[in-house]
Amino acid sequence: METIQLVEVNHELLEGMGSFCLRSKQTSKGYINKNKWLHNSFEEGLTYVKLLENKKTVGFIEYIEAEFSSRVVHANNYLVIHCLWVSSTGKGYGTKLITKCLEDAKRLNKHGVVVVSNSDTSWAASKEIFLKRNFSVVDKAPYGFELLVYKFDDKPDPYFPIDWEERLAHYNNLTIIRTFQCPYVQIATENIVEGATKLGINVDIIDMKGREELMRLSPTPYGIFSAVYKGQLITFHRMTVHSVIKSLKELN
């Protein structure tokens, strides 16, 4: 008989269970940085829930109050979902995890829940499962980003900033803007640096220290990783070294 269990990870459980992504490389910088980031974010109210089936992780969700989130969105008094992953579709895993988030939002007297989606990459949540759960698209941003919301009452909609082009213009040198909310940020960084080094291009790295800096500096709603060169967005997700070299050559 299958047993389904939702486990809310805390400091103690994280030491034993660890985070899910990149779990096969627990000695890697990315995995270590992610777990450090989780410990710090628990202090800010972050919720990290694993869905277990027969003691095996088959899904997880991560969310936090908008005022502390890693997404570039104005959403005061909303919860923001950072990540949602399930091992397979059609089993109700995603619904269980989203329902948990909605229940927490209602318990905390929030206006609702928001999530930033992007159909062009697996690094950001896909919107389909949220639309099925009665979320609505309320805003869009360049590079395929959409903002979805589930509201409990008639409060103002959350929204994206609109100064994306101005943000990009600040960066002429090849610059990586990042946080460690995702463990794959380290790999993405290393690939950018390796590709740039082969072309003799120096790389500046900005490690954002908090929400205020993220909201001011990030050139996309995704927030946690961007590479910009000569005022152009190279990527907001991991690229192969070959793709990095190709993209940089096109701008030289």
FIPALO-888724 format. One record per atom (N, C-alpha, C): residue number from 1; x, y, z; residue in one letter; atom name. Coordinates in steps of 0.02 Angstrom, whole numbers, always signed. Layout:
<nodes>
  drenpa      px      py      pz  tidren  lodren
     NUM       X       Y       Z       A      CA
...
</nodes>
This chain:
<nodes>
  drenpa      px      py      pz  tidren  lodren
       1     +42     -60      +0       M       N
       1      +0      +0      +0       M      CA
       1     +44     +63      +0       M       C
       2     +29    +110     -46       E       N
       2     +67    +170     -51       E      CA
       2     +51    +218      +6       E       C
       3    +103    +248     +34       T       N
       3     +93    +299     +86       T      CA
       3    +121    +365     +62       T       C
       4     +80    +417     +66       I       N
       4     +99    +485     +45       I      CA
       4    +108    +528    +106       I       C
       5    +162    +566    +108       Q       N
       5    +177    +607    +166       Q      CA
       5    +207    +674    +144       Q       C
       6    +182    +728    +173       L       N
       6    +211    +794    +163       L      CA
       6    +257    +807    +223       L       C
       7    +320    +823    +208       V       N
       7    +368    +837    +261       V      CA
       7    +395    +908    +253       V       C
       8    +382    +950    +302       E       N
       8    +408   +1018    +301       E      CA
       8    +479   +1018    +330       E       C
       9    +527   +1033    +288       V       N
       9    +597   +1029    +308       V      CA
       9    +616   +1089    +351       V       C
      10    +651   +1076    +406       N       N
      10    +677   +1129    +450       N      CA
      10    +753   +1122    +455       N       C
      11    +784   +1161    +500       H       N
      11    +856   +1157    +508       H      CA
      11    +879   +1086    +522       H       C
      12    +846   +1053    +569       E       N
      12    +867    +987    +590       E      CA
      12    +858    +935    +534       E       C
      13    +799    +937    +502       L       N
      13    +787    +888    +448       L      CA
      13    +832    +900    +388       L       C
      14    +849    +964    +376       L       N
      14    +893    +979    +320       L      CA
      14    +961    +947    +329       L       C
      15    +984    +946    +391       E       N
      15   +1049    +914    +405       E      CA
      15   +1047    +839    +388       E       C
      16    +989    +808    +399       G       N
      16    +983    +737    +385       G      CA
      16    +963    +721    +314       G       C
      17    +914    +759    +287       M       N
      17    +886    +744    +222       M      CA
      17    +921    +782    +165       M       C
      18    +943    +843    +180       G       N
      18    +971    +885    +128       G      CA
      18    +918    +911     +80       G       C
      19    +937    +957     +37       S       N
      19    +891    +980     -14       S      CA
      19    +889    +928     -70       S       C
      20    +843    +936    -117       F       N
      20    +832    +884    -167       F      CA
      20    +877    +893    -229       F       C
      21    +877    +953    -258       C       N
      21    +914    +964    -320       C      CA
      21    +989    +955    -310       C       C
      22   +1021    +923    -357       L       N
      22   +1093    +909    -357       L      CA
      22   +1113    +863    -299       L       C
      23   +1066    +823    -274       R       N
      23   +1079    +780    -216       R      CA
      23   +1131    +727    -230       R       C
      24   +1142    +712    -296       S       N
      24   +1192    +661    -313       S      CA
      24   +1263    +688    -307       S       C
      25   +1269    +754    -296       K       N
      25   +1335    +785    -290       K      CA
      25   +1337    +828    -227       K       C
      26   +1330    +795    -171       Q       N
      26   +1323    +830    -107       Q      CA
      26   +1386    +864     -83       Q       C
      27   +1443    +849    -114       T       N
      27   +1505    +884     -96       T      CA
      27   +1520    +942    -143       T       C
      28   +1476    +954    -192       S       N
      28   +1488   +1008    -240       S      CA
      28   +1473   +1076    -208       S       C
      29   +1505   +1128    -235       K       N
      29   +1494   +1196    -209       K      CA
      29   +1421   +1216    -215       K       C
      30   +1390   +1197    -271       G       N
      30   +1320   +1217    -282       G      CA
      30   +1274   +1188    -229       G       C
      31   +1283   +1124    -214       Y       N
      31   +1240   +1091    -164       Y      CA
      31   +1252   +1120     -95       Y       C
      32   +1315   +1130     -77       I       N
      32   +1332   +1158     -12       I      CA
      32   +1305   +1229      -5       I       C
      33   +1312   +1269     -58       N       N
      33   +1286   +1338     -56       N      CA
      33   +1210   +1340     -50       N       C
      34   +1176   +1294     -84       K       N
      34   +1103   +1291     -80       K      CA
      34   +1081   +1276      -8       K       C
      35   +1113   +1228     +23       N       N
      35   +1094   +1210     +91       N      CA
      35   +1109   +1266    +141       N       C
      36   +1164   +1302    +131       K       N
      36   +1178   +1361    +172       K      CA
      36   +1124   +1414    +162       K       C
      37   +1105   +1423     +98       W       N
      37   +1053   +1471     +82       W      CA
      37    +987   +1452    +116       W       C
      38    +970   +1388    +115       L       N
      38    +909   +1365    +148       L      CA
      38    +910   +1379    +223       L       C
      39    +965   +1364    +255       H       N
      39    +970   +1377    +327       H      CA
      39    +958   +1451    +342       H       C
      40    +989   +1494    +303       N       N
      40    +979   +1567    +313       N      CA
      40    +907   +1587    +299       N       C
      41    +878   +1558    +246       S       N
      41    +810   +1578    +226       S      CA
      41    +757   +1551    +273       S       C
      42    +770   +1495    +308       F       N
      42    +723   +1472    +359       F      CA
      42    +712   +1525    +411       F       C
      43    +764   +1564    +426       E       N
      43    +758   +1617    +475       E      CA
      43    +713   +1673    +451       E       C
      44    +703   +1678    +385       E       N
      44    +659   +1729    +356       E      CA
      44    +590   +1702    +341       E       C
      45    +577   +1640    +361       G       N
      45    +511   +1611    +352       G      CA
      45    +502   +1568    +291       G       C
      46    +556   +1549    +258       L       N
      46    +550   +1506    +199       L      CA
      46    +520   +1438    +218       L       C
      47    +477   +1413    +175       T       N
      47    +448   +1346    +183       T      CA
      47    +473   +1301    +126       T       C
      48    +500   +1243    +145       Y       N
      48    +525   +1195     +97       Y      CA
      48    +493   +1128    +114       Y       C
      49    +449   +1104     +70       V       N
      49    +409   +1044     +84       V      CA
      49    +426    +990     +34       V       C
      50    +442    +931     +60       K       N
      50    +452    +872     +18       K      CA
      50    +390    +828     +20       K       C
      51    +372    +800     -37       L       N
      51    +319    +752     -42       L      CA
      51    +350    +682     -48       L       C
      52    +336    +639      +0       L       N
      52    +364    +572      +1       L      CA
      52    +311    +520     -15       L       C
      53    +330    +472     -57       E       N
      53    +288    +414     -71       E      CA
      53    +329    +353     -52       E       C
      54    +304    +316      -3       N       N
      54    +343    +259     +23       N      CA
      54    +414    +280     +40       N       C
      55    +419    +338     +72       K       N
      55    +482    +366     +98       K      CA
      55    +530    +390     +43       K       C
      56    +507    +390     -19       K       N
      56    +548    +415     -74       K      CA
      56    +521    +483     -96       K       C
      57    +566    +532    -106       T       N
      57    +545    +599    -127       T      CA
      57    +519    +597    -199       T       C
      58    +456    +618    -207       V       N
      58    +425    +620    -273       V      CA
      58    +404    +691    -293       V       C
      59    +419    +739    -250       G       N
      59    +403    +808    -265       G      CA
      59    +426    +854    -210       G       C
      60    +432    +918    -226       F       N
      60    +445    +967    -174       F      CA
      60    +421   +1036    -197       F       C
      61    +412   +1080    -149       I       N
      61    +392   +1149    -162       I      CA
      61    +429   +1194    -113       I       C
      62    +448   +1253    -137       E       N
      62    +483   +1302     -96       E      CA
      62    +448   +1370    -103       E       C
      63    +430   +1402     -48       Y       N
      63    +397   +1467     -52       Y      CA
      63    +412   +1509     +10       Y       C
      64    +400   +1574      +2       I       N
      64    +417   +1621     +55       I      CA
      64    +376   +1685     +46       I       C
      65    +372   +1725     +97       E       N
      65    +339   +1790     +91       E      CA
      65    +374   +1832     +38       E       C
      66    +335   +1870      -1       A       N
      66    +363   +1909     -56       A      CA
      66    +417   +1956     -34       A       C
      67    +411   +1982     +27       E       N
      67    +460   +2030     +53       E      CA
      67    +529   +2001     +61       E       C
      68    +535   +1934     +58       F       N
      68    +600   +1900     +64       F      CA
      68    +616   +1856      +4       F       C
      69    +576   +1859     -48       S       N
      69    +582   +1810    -102       S      CA
      69    +639   +1825    -149       S       C
      70    +657   +1775    -190       S       N
      70    +710   +1781    -239       S      CA
      70    +683   +1794    -309       S       C
      71    +622   +1816    -314       R       N
      71    +593   +1834    -378       R      CA
      71    +582   +1909    -380       R       C
      72    +593   +1939    -438       V       N
      72    +589   +2011    -445       V      CA
      72    +517   +2030    -462       V       C
      73    +478   +2037    -409       V       N
      73    +406   +2051    -417       V      CA
      73    +383   +2092    -357       V       C
      74    +339   +2140    -371       H       N
      74    +307   +2179    -318       H      CA
      74    +243   +2142    -298       H       C
      75    +244   +2113    -238       A       N
      75    +188   +2070    -217       A      CA
      75    +180   +2072    -142       A       C
      76    +174   +2132    -115       N       N
      76    +168   +2138     -42       N      CA
      76    +109   +2098     -15       N       C
      77    +123   +2062     +39       N       N
      77     +74   +2020     +74       N      CA
      77     +51   +1960     +33       N       C
      78     +92   +1938     -13       Y       N
      78     +81   +1874     -48       Y      CA
      78    +136   +1826     -30       Y       C
      79    +123   +1761     -37       L       N
      79    +176   +1712     -37       L      CA
      79    +200   +1703    -109       L       C
      80    +265   +1691    -117       V       N
      80    +294   +1680    -183       V      CA
      80    +323   +1610    -186       V       C
      81    +301   +1571    -235       I       N
      81    +329   +1505    -247       I      CA
      81    +393   +1512    -287       I       C
      82    +448   +1487    -260       H       N
      82    +511   +1486    -297       H      CA
      82    +514   +1426    -344       H       C
      83    +501   +1368    -318       C       N
      83    +511   +1306    -356       C      CA
      83    +454   +1256    -342       C       C
      84    +437   +1219    -393       L       N
      84    +390   +1163    -387       L      CA
      84    +415   +1108    -434       L       C
      85    +426   +1049    -406       W       N
      85    +449    +992    -447       W      CA
      85    +412    +929    -425       W       C
      86    +394    +888    -475       V       N
      86    +365    +822    -460       V      CA
      86    +398    +771    -506       V       C
      87    +403    +710    -482       S       N
      87    +437    +657    -520       S      CA
      87    +396    +633    -579       S       C
      88    +330    +638    -575       S       N
      88    +287    +617    -631       S      CA
      88    +221    +654    -627       S       C
      89    +190    +662    -684       T       N
      89    +126    +698    -687       T      CA
      89     +68    +649    -685       T       C
      90      +9    +676    -671       G       N
      90     -51    +636    -672       G      CA
      90     -66    +599    -608       G       C
      91     -25    +609    -556       K       N
      91     -35    +575    -492       K      CA
      91     -58    +622    -437       K       C
      92     -66    +686    -453       G       N
      92     -90    +734    -404       G      CA
      92     -36    +761    -358       G       C
      93     +27    +746    -373       Y       N
      93     +82    +770    -330       Y      CA
      93     +84    +846    -328       Y       C
      94     +82    +876    -387       G       N
      94     +86    +949    -391       G      CA
      94     +28    +982    -355       G       C
      95     -32    +954    -363       T       N
      95     -91    +982    -330       T      CA
      95     -83    +980    -254       T       C
      96     -57    +926    -228       K       N
      96     -47    +921    -155       K      CA
      96      +0    +975    -130       K       C
      97     +54    +986    -167       L       N
      97    +103   +1035    -146       L      CA
      97     +77   +1106    -151       L       C
      98     +42   +1121    -206       I       N
      98     +13   +1188    -214       I      CA
      98     -41   +1200    -161       I       C
      99     -81   +1150    -147       T       N
      99    -132   +1156     -96       T      CA
      99    -102   +1173     -28       T       C
     100     -46   +1141     -12       K       N
     100     -10   +1156     +51       K      CA
     100     +10   +1230     +54       K       C
     101     +35   +1256      -1       C       N
     101     +55   +1326      -4       C      CA
     101      -4   +1372      +4       C       C
     102     -59   +1357     -30       L       N
     102    -120   +1398     -25       L      CA
     102    -147   +1398     +46       L       C
     103    -146   +1340     +78       E       N
     103    -170   +1335    +147       E      CA
     103    -127   +1377    +194       E       C
     104     -62   +1376    +183       D       N
     104     -18   +1417    +225       D      CA
     104     -30   +1492    +213       D       C
     105     -41   +1510    +150       A       N
     105     -54   +1580    +135       A      CA
     105    -118   +1604    +169       A       C
     106    -169   +1563    +168       K       N
     106    -232   +1582    +201       K      CA
     106    -222   +1586    +276       K       C
     107    -186   +1539    +304       R       N
     107    -173   +1539    +377       R      CA
     107    -135   +1601    +399       R       C
     108     -91   +1625    +355       L       N
     108     -50   +1684    +371       L      CA
     108     -85   +1749    +351       L       C
     109    -148   +1745    +330       N       N
     109    -187   +1804    +310       N      CA
     109    -155   +1842    +252       N       C
     110    -126   +1804    +205       K       N
     110     -98   +1835    +145       K      CA
     110    -153   +1849     +94       K       C
     111    -137   +1893     +47       H       N
     111    -185   +1906      -7       H      CA
     111    -192   +1847     -54       H       C
     112    -139   +1806     -57       G       N
     112    -139   +1748    -102       G      CA
     112     -69   +1724    -115       G       C
     113     -60   +1692    -172       V       N
     113      +4   +1661    -191       V      CA
     113     +22   +1681    -262       V       C
     114     +85   +1695    -274       V       N
     114    +108   +1711    -342       V      CA
     114    +165   +1665    -362       V       C
     115    +175   +1657    -427       V       N
     115    +230   +1618    -453       V      CA
     115    +252   +1648    -520       V       C
     116    +317   +1650    -531       V       N
     116    +345   +1673    -594       V      CA
     116    +357   +1612    -639       V       C
     117    +329   +1613    -698       S       N
     117    +336   +1556    -744       S      CA
     117    +373   +1576    -807       S       C
     118    +400   +1526    -841       N       N
     118    +432   +1536    -905       N      CA
     118    +431   +1470    -943       N       C
     119    +397   +1469    -999       S       N
     119    +388   +1407   -1037       S      CA
     119    +449   +1389   -1079       S       C
     120    +498   +1435   -1083       D       N
     120    +556   +1424   -1126       D      CA
     120    +612   +1386   -1092       D       C
     121    +607   +1375   -1026       T       N
     121    +660   +1341    -991       T      CA
     121    +632   +1304    -930       T       C
     122    +664   +1249    -912       S       N
     122    +643   +1212    -853       S      CA
     122    +669   +1244    -789       S       C
     123    +708   +1297    -795       W       N
     123    +734   +1330    -735       W      CA
     123    +679   +1369    -698       W       C
     124    +627   +1386    -733       A       N
     124    +571   +1421    -701       A      CA
     124    +509   +1377    -708       A       C
     125    +462   +1387    -662       A       N
     125    +402   +1345    -661       A      CA
     125    +362   +1351    -725       A       C
     126    +332   +1295    -746       S       N
     126    +285   +1296    -803       S      CA
     126    +217   +1317    -777       S       C
     127    +181   +1356    -818       K       N
     127    +119   +1386    -793       K      CA
     127     +59   +1339    -795       K       C
     128     +62   +1284    -833       E       N
     128      +3   +1244    -845       E      CA
     128     -29   +1217    -781       E       C
     129     +12   +1191    -736       I       N
     129     -17   +1162    -675       I      CA
     129     -49   +1216    -632       I       C
     130     -23   +1276    -635       F       N
     130     -52   +1331    -596       F      CA
     130    -117   +1355    -626       F       C
     131    -121   +1357    -691       L       N
     131    -184   +1376    -724       L      CA
     131    -239   +1326    -706       L       C
     132    -220   +1262    -702       K       N
     132    -269   +1211    -683       K      CA
     132    -294   +1221    -611       K       C
     133    -253   +1252    -569       R       N
     133    -270   +1265    -500       R      CA
     133    -300   +1335    -491       R       C
     134    -324   +1364    -546       N       N
     134    -359   +1428    -546       N      CA
     134    -315   +1489    -532       N       C
     135    -251   +1482    -545       F       N
     135    -208   +1542    -547       F      CA
     135    -223   +1579    -612       F       C
     136    -209   +1644    -613       S       N
     136    -220   +1685    -673       S      CA
     136    -156   +1723    -690       S       C
     137    -144   +1733    -755       V       N
     137     -87   +1773    -777       V      CA
     137    -106   +1847    -769       V       C
     138     -65   +1884    -732       V       N
     138     -80   +1955    -720       V      CA
     138     -27   +2003    -747       V       C
     139     +31   +1976    -767       D       N
     139     +82   +2021    -794       D      CA
     139    +131   +1980    -835       D       C
     140    +167   +2015    -880       K       N
     140    +218   +1983    -922       K      CA
     140    +280   +2027    -923       K       C
     141    +336   +1995    -937       A       N
     141    +400   +2030    -942       A      CA
     141    +440   +2000   -1000       A       C
     142    +492   +2035   -1022       P       N
     142    +533   +2009   -1078       P      CA
     142    +560   +1939   -1064       P       C
     143    +580   +1905   -1118       Y       N
     143    +612   +1839   -1115       Y      CA
     143    +564   +1784   -1094       Y       C
     144    +498   +1795   -1105       G       N
     144    +449   +1742   -1094       G      CA
     144    +425   +1734   -1022       G       C
     145    +438   +1783    -979       F       N
     145    +416   +1777    -909       F      CA
     145    +343   +1798    -901       F       C
     146    +307   +1761    -859       E       N
     146    +239   +1778    -843       E      CA
     146    +229   +1773    -767       E       C
     147    +185   +1815    -742       L       N
     147    +170   +1816    -670       L      CA
     147     +99   +1791    -660       L       C
     148     +92   +1738    -620       L       N
     148     +27   +1709    -606       L      CA
     148      +9   +1720    -533       L       C
     149     -56   +1728    -520       V       N
     149     -78   +1740    -451       V      CA
     149    -141   +1701    -436       V       C
     150    -146   +1681    -373       Y       N
     150    -208   +1653    -345       Y      CA
     150    -225   +1700    -287       Y       C
     151    -282   +1735    -293       K       N
     151    -301   +1784    -242       K      CA
     151    -360   +1759    -202       K       C
     152    -357   +1775    -137       F       N
     152    -412   +1757     -92       F      CA
     152    -465   +1812     -88       F       C
     153    -445   +1873    -104       D       N
     153    -492   +1928     -99       D      CA
     153    -476   +1981    -151       D       C
     154    -514   +2035    -152       D       N
     154    -507   +2086    -204       D      CA
     154    -454   +2136    -183       D       C
     155    -391   +2114    -187       K       N
     155    -334   +2157    -171       K      CA
     155    -296   +2174    -235       K       C
     156    -252   +2225    -233       P       N
     156    -214   +2242    -294       P      CA
     156    -173   +2183    -320       P       C
     157    -170   +2178    -386       D       N
     157    -130   +2125    -416       D      CA
     157     -56   +2137    -405       D       C
     158     -17   +2084    -397       P       N
     158     +56   +2092    -398       P      CA
     158     +78   +2111    -468       P       C
     159    +140   +2136    -475       Y       N
     159    +163   +2158    -541       Y      CA
     159    +239   +2157    -545       Y       C
     160    +264   +2155    -607       F       N
     160    +335   +2158    -620       F      CA
     160    +358   +2231    -624       F       C
     161    +422   +2244    -613       P       N
     161    +450   +2309    -632       P      CA
     161    +446   +2317    -708       P       C
     162    +460   +2377    -732       I       N
     162    +456   +2389    -804       I      CA
     162    +521   +2415    -833       I       C
     163    +572   +2422    -792       D       N
     163    +635   +2453    -814       D      CA
     163    +688   +2403    -834       D       C
     164    +669   +2350    -869       W       N
     164    +716   +2296    -886       W      CA
     164    +772   +2320    -931       W       C
     165    +757   +2361    -981       E       N
     165    +809   +2385   -1027       E      CA
     165    +859   +2429    -990       E       C
     166    +835   +2471    -945       E       N
     166    +879   +2515    -906       E      CA
     166    +926   +2474    -862       E       C
     167    +901   +2419    -835       R       N
     167    +943   +2376    -793       R      CA
     167   +1000   +2345    -834       R       C
     168    +984   +2321    -894       L       N
     168   +1036   +2292    -936       L      CA
     168   +1089   +2342    -955       L       C
     169   +1070   +2404    -964       A       N
     169   +1117   +2456    -987       A      CA
     169   +1173   +2468    -937       A       C
     170   +1164   +2447    -875       H       N
     170   +1215   +2459    -823       H      CA
     170   +1276   +2414    -834       H       C
     171   +1269   +2361    -872       Y       N
     171   +1322   +2311    -877       Y      CA
     171   +1353   +2310    -947       Y       C
     172   +1415   +2334    -951       N       N
     172   +1452   +2331   -1014       N      CA
     172   +1500   +2272   -1013       N       C
     173   +1537   +2265    -959       N       N
     173   +1579   +2205    -950       N      CA
     173   +1535   +2144    -943       N       C
     174   +1563   +2086    -959       L       N
     174   +1527   +2024    -947       L      CA
     174   +1517   +2015    -872       L       C
     175   +1454   +2014    -851       T       N
     175   +1438   +2015    -780       T      CA
     175   +1388   +1961    -764       T       C
     176   +1401   +1923    -711       I       N
     176   +1355   +1874    -684       I      CA
     176   +1324   +1903    -621       I       C
     177   +1258   +1904    -618       I       N
     177   +1222   +1929    -559       I      CA
     177   +1186   +1868    -530       I       C
     178   +1199   +1851    -467       R       N
     178   +1174   +1787    -443       R      CA
     178   +1160   +1787    -368       R       C
     179   +1120   +1737    -348       T       N
     179   +1114   +1715    -279       T      CA
     179   +1119   +1638    -281       T       C
     180   +1116   +1606    -222       F       N
     180   +1122   +1533    -222       F      CA
     180   +1056   +1499    -203       F       C
     181   +1001   +1529    -223       Q       N
     181    +936   +1497    -212       Q      CA
     181    +931   +1431    -250       Q       C
     182    +967   +1426    -306       C       N
     182    +968   +1364    -345       C      CA
     182   +1038   +1335    -345       C       C
     183   +1046   +1271    -332       P       N
     183   +1113   +1241    -329       P      CA
     183   +1148   +1240    -397       P       C
     184   +1110   +1244    -452       Y       N
     184   +1140   +1242    -517       Y      CA
     184   +1171   +1309    -538       Y       C
     185   +1162   +1360    -498       V       N
     185   +1193   +1425    -512       V      CA
     185   +1269   +1419    -515       V       C
     186   +1298   +1378    -472       Q       N
     186   +1371   +1370    -472       Q      CA
     186   +1395   +1340    -538       Q       C
     187   +1360   +1288    -563       I       N
     187   +1379   +1258    -626       I      CA
     187   +1369   +1308    -684       I       C
     188   +1314   +1345    -681       A       N
     188   +1301   +1395    -733       A      CA
     188   +1356   +1448    -734       A       C
     189   +1378   +1468    -674       T       N
     189   +1433   +1517    -669       T      CA
     189   +1497   +1489    -698       T       C
     190   +1514   +1428    -679       E       N
     190   +1577   +1398    -703       E      CA
     190   +1578   +1392    -779       E       C
     191   +1521   +1376    -810       N       N
     191   +1519   +1371    -883       N      CA
     191   +1529   +1439    -916       N       C
     192   +1499   +1491    -888       I       N
     192   +1509   +1558    -914       I      CA
     192   +1583   +1578    -910       I       C
     193   +1612   +1567    -852       V       N
     193   +1682   +1585    -841       V      CA
     193   +1729   +1546    -887       V       C
     194   +1716   +1481    -896       E       N
     194   +1758   +1441    -939       E      CA
     194   +1754   +1464   -1012       E       C
     195   +1693   +1477   -1036       G       N
     195   +1685   +1501   -1104       G      CA
     195   +1717   +1568   -1115       G       C
     196   +1707   +1613   -1067       A       N
     196   +1736   +1680   -1073       A      CA
     196   +1811   +1678   -1071       A       C
     197   +1839   +1636   -1029       T       N
     197   +1912   +1631   -1023       T      CA
     197   +1943   +1608   -1089       T       C
     198   +1910   +1563   -1123       K       N
     198   +1936   +1539   -1187       K      CA
     198   +1937   +1594   -1240       K       C
     199   +1896   +1646   -1230       L       N
     199   +1894   +1702   -1276       L      CA
     199   +1934   +1762   -1250       L       C
     200   +1965   +1754   -1191       G       N
     200   +2003   +1809   -1163       G      CA
     200   +1960   +1864   -1134       G       C
     201   +1899   +1848   -1112       I       N
     201   +1853   +1897   -1085       I      CA
     201   +1850   +1889   -1009       I       C
     202   +1859   +1944    -973       N       N
     202   +1854   +1942    -900       N      CA
     202   +1781   +1941    -879       N       C
     203   +1769   +1911    -821       V       N
     203   +1700   +1905    -796       V      CA
     203   +1695   +1938    -727       V       C
     204   +1648   +1984    -720       D       N
     204   +1631   +2013    -655       D      CA
     204   +1574   +1972    -625       D       C
     205   +1577   +1958    -560       I       N
     205   +1525   +1921    -526       I      CA
     205   +1497   +1963    -469       I       C
     206   +1432   +1973    -469       I       N
     206   +1397   +2008    -415       I      CA
     206   +1356   +1958    -376       I       C
     207   +1375   +1946    -314       D       N
     207   +1335   +1903    -269       D      CA
     207   +1287   +1947    -230       D       C
     208   +1224   +1944    -249       M       N
     208   +1175   +1987    -216       M      CA
     208   +1164   +1966    -144       M       C
     209   +1163   +2014    -100       K       N
     209   +1162   +2000     -28       K      CA
     209   +1092   +1999      +2       K       C
     210   +1043   +2025     -32       G       N
     210    +976   +2026      -3       G      CA
     210    +924   +2049     -52       G       C
     211    +863   +2053     -28       R       N
     211    +805   +2070     -69       R      CA
     211    +811   +2138    -103       R       C
     212    +834   +2188     -66       E       N
     212    +838   +2256     -94       E      CA
     212    +886   +2257    -153       E       C
     213    +943   +2224    -146       E       N
     213    +992   +2223    -200       E      CA
     213    +966   +2183    -259       E       C
     214    +933   +2128    -247       L       N
     214    +904   +2088    -300       L      CA
     214    +852   +2127    -340       L       C
     215    +809   +2162    -305       M       N
     215    +756   +2201    -339       M      CA
     215    +786   +2257    -381       M       C
     216    +843   +2282    -361       R       N
     216    +874   +2338    -396       R      CA
     216    +918   +2316    -454       R       C
     217    +952   +2259    -447       L       N
     217   +1004   +2240    -495       L      CA
     217    +983   +2188    -546       L       C
     218    +938   +2143    -529       S       N
     218    +923   +2087    -574       S      CA
     218    +891   +2111    -639       S       C
     219    +916   +2088    -696       P       N
     219    +887   +2109    -760       P      CA
     219    +830   +2066    -785       P       C
     220    +809   +2016    -745       T       N
     220    +750   +1976    -762       T      CA
     220    +710   +1961    -698       T       C
     221    +647   +1942    -706       P       N
     221    +606   +1924    -648       P      CA
     221    +632   +1862    -611       P       C
     222    +671   +1820    -644       Y       N
     222    +695   +1758    -613       Y      CA
     222    +739   +1774    -553       Y       C
     223    +779   +1825    -559       G       N
     223    +814   +1851    -500       G      CA
     223    +879   +1819    -482       G       C
     224    +883   +1753    -482       I       N
     224    +940   +1721    -449       I      CA
     224   +1001   +1711    -494       I       C
     225    +993   +1718    -561       F       N
     225   +1051   +1709    -604       F      CA
     225   +1039   +1745    -671       F       C
     226   +1088   +1786    -689       S       N
     226   +1087   +1818    -755       S      CA
     226   +1159   +1830    -776       S       C
     227   +1172   +1825    -841       A       N
     227   +1236   +1844    -869       A      CA
     227   +1223   +1897    -923       A       C
     228   +1256   +1955    -916       V       N
     228   +1245   +2011    -961       V      CA
     228   +1312   +2033    -990       V       C
     229   +1311   +2050   -1055       Y       N
     229   +1372   +2074   -1088       Y      CA
     229   +1354   +2128   -1138       Y       C
     230   +1387   +2185   -1132       K       N
     230   +1376   +2242   -1176       K      CA
     230   +1303   +2262   -1178       K       C
     231   +1272   +2261   -1120       G       N
     231   +1203   +2283   -1114       G      CA
     231   +1152   +2234   -1142       G       C
     232   +1174   +2172   -1156       Q       N
     232   +1129   +2121   -1183       Q      CA
     232   +1126   +2061   -1135       Q       C
     233   +1066   +2034   -1125       L       N
     233   +1059   +1974   -1084       L      CA
     233   +1085   +1914   -1122       L       C
     234   +1135   +1880   -1094       I       N
     234   +1161   +1819   -1124       I      CA
     234   +1117   +1760   -1104       I       C
     235   +1101   +1755   -1039       T       N
     235   +1059   +1700   -1016       T      CA
     235   +1035   +1713    -945       T       C
     236    +981   +1679    -925       F       N
     236    +960   +1678    -855       F      CA
     236    +958   +1606    -829       F       C
     237    +988   +1560    -867       H       N
     237    +990   +1490    -846       H      CA
     237   +1056   +1460    -869       H       C
     238   +1067   +1397    -852       R       N
     238   +1131   +1365    -868       R      CA
     238   +1138   +1355    -943       R       C
     239   +1199   +1369    -968       M       N
     239   +1216   +1356   -1038       M      CA
     239   +1277   +1311   -1040       M       C
     240   +1285   +1275   -1095       T       N
     240   +1347   +1238   -1106       T      CA
     240   +1403   +1286   -1121       T       C
     241   +1464   +1264   -1112       V       N
     241   +1522   +1307   -1128       V      CA
     241   +1521   +1325   -1201       V       C
     242   +1504   +1278   -1245       H       N
     242   +1500   +1292   -1317       H      CA
     242   +1449   +1347   -1332       H       C
     243   +1391   +1344   -1299       S       N
     243   +1339   +1395   -1311       S      CA
     243   +1361   +1463   -1284       S       C
     244   +1397   +1463   -1229       V       N
     244   +1424   +1526   -1202       V      CA
     244   +1471   +1558   -1252       V       C
     245   +1517   +1519   -1278       I       N
     245   +1566   +1545   -1326       I      CA
     245   +1530   +1573   -1388       I       C
     246   +1482   +1536   -1413       K       N
     246   +1445   +1558   -1472       K      CA
     246   +1409   +1624   -1459       K       C
     247   +1376   +1631   -1401       S       N
     247   +1339   +1691   -1385       S      CA
     247   +1385   +1751   -1377       S       C
     248   +1442   +1741   -1345       L       N
     248   +1489   +1796   -1334       L      CA
     248   +1521   +1818   -1400       L       C
     249   +1536   +1771   -1444       K       N
     249   +1565   +1788   -1509       K      CA
     249   +1518   +1832   -1550       K       C
     250   +1453   +1819   -1544       E       N
     250   +1404   +1858   -1581       E      CA
     250   +1402   +1931   -1559       E       C
     251   +1425   +1945   -1498       L       N
     251   +1424   +2014   -1472       L      CA
     251   +1492   +2048   -1477       L       C
     252   +1543   +2011   -1498       N       N
     252   +1610   +2041   -1505       N      CA
     252   +1621   +2069   -1576       N       C
</nodes>
